[in-house]
Amino acid sequence: MDFYNTHTFAMSTLFIFFFSVLNQWTGVEGWSYHYSDTTMAWVEAREWCKENYTDMVAIQNRDEIEYLNTVIPKATTGYYWIGIRKINGIWTWVGTNKHLTAEAENWAKGEPNNGGNNEDCVEMYIKRGTDDGKWNDEHCQKKKSALCYTASCKKDSCSPNGECVETINSHQCECFEGFYGKKCEHVVICEEKYISAPENGSVQCSHAFGNFSYKSECKYSCNEGYQLVGAKVTECGATKAWSNTPPTCELVQCPGIETPQDGSVSCTDQTLSLGSVCSFSCIEGFILEGASSTECTKTGDWSANVPKCTAVQCPAVKTPQDGSVSCTDQTLSLGSVCSFSCSEGFILEGASSTECTKTGEWSADVPKCTAVRCPTLEEPLEGKMKCTGDSYGNQCTFSCNNGYQLLGVSELTCTKTAQWSQVTPSCTAVQCPAVKTPQDGSVSCTDQTLSLGSVCSFNCIEGFILEGASSTECTKTGDWSADVPRCTAVQCPAVKTPQDGSVSCTDQTLSLGSVCSFSCSEGFILEGASSTECTKTGEWSADVPKCTAVRCPYLQDLINGLRNCSSEENLFSTACSFSCLNGYELQGHQIVMCSLSGNWTGEVPECKEVQSEHSLSLVSGVTIGVGSAAALSSLGFAFWIMKRLRKLKAKKFDLSNSDIDVPPQQYKSFDSLI
């Protein structure tokens, strides 16, 4: 059973209208529309159109819309699906896969509104009463009638030089530019007479659609030494005219050459004709950027552009690893000098400096800094060597076997110049230098070779004494164990003056042989040597003596008598007087004095008993008289001493030299004592 009805409508009236407007199109077998009596979803409707006809309707203009609304009946259910669908969010004609333009839109009022979401297909209102012929977006799954068309264009409807364009109930051939005819079978022809080879030149043409027809192209060229004046190419256009007039060939001559700033130009031919060569150079301190020369070519152009003269600037200098670089000019222009140095412990391999030359290149490559290594050392004969290495800062120490000494330094250091700090030392038999004889002295050595262990002894002549070691020994280092001493003149130390005494020396320099004599003040006596002499050892022959006070021996008390002394210490000049008790008489010295010799001037007297009565009375009287006289005598004696002292002006006196052998026993009067 056939569920679909198809209807074909002639569009002769509309065809006549289009033909009258586009008379270059040719109407042929008509384009027809078809619709289904049953409804179906949009995808199913399109498949039905493609299976039975060409495709779903693609609306091309408003006349077509009016025509369809007139001839297509109102659908029994809903309206008609047409060939528009939303693809990737854009309304698209599915037959041509072209986007719907704003000018071609024919939406009903308020549409498209995507009212129920996913309204991605389009229906056309036919005989709706309102918005007739307008479009509405709708769910693609809803069922509506299909509106299809059958194309009138065939493969042979037009030639390859045109395009078949569908019209209502017909088609037309739209010719491409340069073609004409019902099927665009004819091509435009340009006049050949306008194409000719120029003098001193030639022309060559190529034809795409026939000789001198549309798109034919002719290219002109000139003989060697000539250049083209005019267009190089001319082409036959759609208007049957050539695009350019024929050119001419003229003798090649290049334009004048500019002199580069800070430079100069020199040409082989001042006419600047074909083959002329111009060379460029720059002044000192500038370098060419570009070609050094240019040649006038057959095209009338120079083979190269005018170069520039830029100030010479050498590239940045790399700093050597483990080193440094210092440049005189940070711009690195011509004449700049960069000097290289290495870190301590490294040495340069290469040039120590480089200069920027006029070519913009450095005069020398960047050197390398390599670690310093000193040459290997040999161990000395009769010696030993110990090294920490041979790199910068390493050290080698040297020592000699016993009996040998090192000639040179004992320690070498590897320096930054890759050389050891000193020459390698050697070991020689130990020999000490000659020993100097001290002035005013002599030296005597056990071994005249002065080898290890030799001992030299020193002495001084009479009157001189050694200052320093008396001997020295040759050690294993080749040095003497002690310095040479000096012989200095003997000089004894200053002599102290004894307390309560004095000293007197024969030579105030206190040199060898000087004698110093000592004496004590009156009342004192020397204990020790009275003189001392300066000996060759620089010492005095005797110690300084002492001055001790003169003391007389203790006096015993009188039996039956009395003793009265001026001092209990019995020192020099102490005076003691004696007296007897009643009935006794004094026999001996009444007064004794302590002399410088430490002895009393007399013996201690005695008191003898008186024998008779007469004698007793006499003695008694005498005793009384004598007692009185003794008292007066003692007092008189004291005044006598004072008188003597006044006469001697306080000079000390020695009773041993006094003219008083025996002190007076009796005095007639007190005045006689003064």
Secondary structure, DSSP 8 states (H G I E B T S, - for coil): -----------HHHHHHHHHH-TTS---S--EEEE-SS-B-HHHHHHHHHHHSSEE----SHHHHHHHHHHS---SSS-EEEEEEEETTEEEETTTTEE--GGG--B-TT----TTS---EEEE-SS-SSSTT-EEEE-TTS-BEEEEEE----TTSS-TTEEEEEETTEEEEEE-TTEESTTS-EE-B--GGG----TTEEEEEE-SSSTTBTT-EEEEEE-TTEEEES-SEEEB-TTS-BSS---EEEE-B-------TTEEEEES-TT-BTT-EEEEEE-TTEEEES-SEEEB-TTSSBSS---EEEE-B-------TTEEEEES-TT-BTT-EEEEEE-TTEEEES-SEEEB-TTSSBSS---EEEE-B-------TTEEEEES-SBTT-EEEEEE-TTEEEES-SEEEB-TTSSBSS---EEEE-B-------TTEEEEES-TT-BTT-EEEEEE-TTEEEES-SEEEB-TTSSBSS---EEEE-B-------TTEEEEES-TT-BTT-EEEEEE-TTEEEES-SEEEB-TTSSBSS---EEEE-B-------TTEEEEES-TT-BTT-EEEEEE-TTEEEES-SEEEB-TTSSBSS---EEEE--SHHHHHHHHHHHHHHHHHHHHHHHHHHHHHHHHHHHTTT----GGGSS-SS--S--S-SGGG-
